[in-house]
Amino acid sequence: MPEPTPVLPEVLAQIRALPASSRPLIICDVDEVVLHLIAHLEDYLHARELQFLQHQYRLTGNIGRQGDSQPLAAEDVRRLLLSFFDDVSHRQDMVPGAAAALNDLAETWDIVLLTNLPGGHNKPAREKLLGGMGIGFPVLTNSGPKGGAVAALAAGRPAPVVFIDDSPTNHSSVNASLPAALQIQFIADPRFRATMKAADHIDLLTGDWQETAVFIGDNLP
Ligand SMILES: [Mg+2]
């Protein structure tokens, strides 16, 4: 189990800029939760004669040339992802039902979108895309594990704070920093969801926004 991580100063500054509120809070990731990611990344890889080597939840070590089982080097994957986000941030498709579910939940809950989006210049494109879909909630950008940011966001809020994210690394980090969080692992892509074994701290593993909204409603503070 990982150690709790501190919130980054640049993330804390974004948290402090939010309006004060004592309403219950949902902290929701964007990629593969609100916006499709894996489907776009797969198109991007195929156009470059690359592919996922396995439908497994990691990028480094899991992207290679078509017809070759050798993974690309970590530095090549890092550069590929940066150019991918520059290409796709303004045009990702919404995961079906996300806007309707989040807007219904927003009648009772505050909602903050916490995203690890590479390239700070891509944030305005993402905010504009989400706003055009009717998803007008604050977007906070983080890098690395999310536990510190989630604990800082939860301070002063009634329990439970809800955390929705696809990444097992982020969920482990939140479990270390805020074990009382209600943790929903949301993976839109059915192939990657099928290979995910939910950790003990995951309260719901899903790829369905209706199921997510019902589950959260059943856990009202
Ligand atoms: Mg994500």
Residues whose N, C-alpha, C, O or C-beta is under 5 A from the ligand:
A	BS01	MG	D29 V30 D31 E32 D166
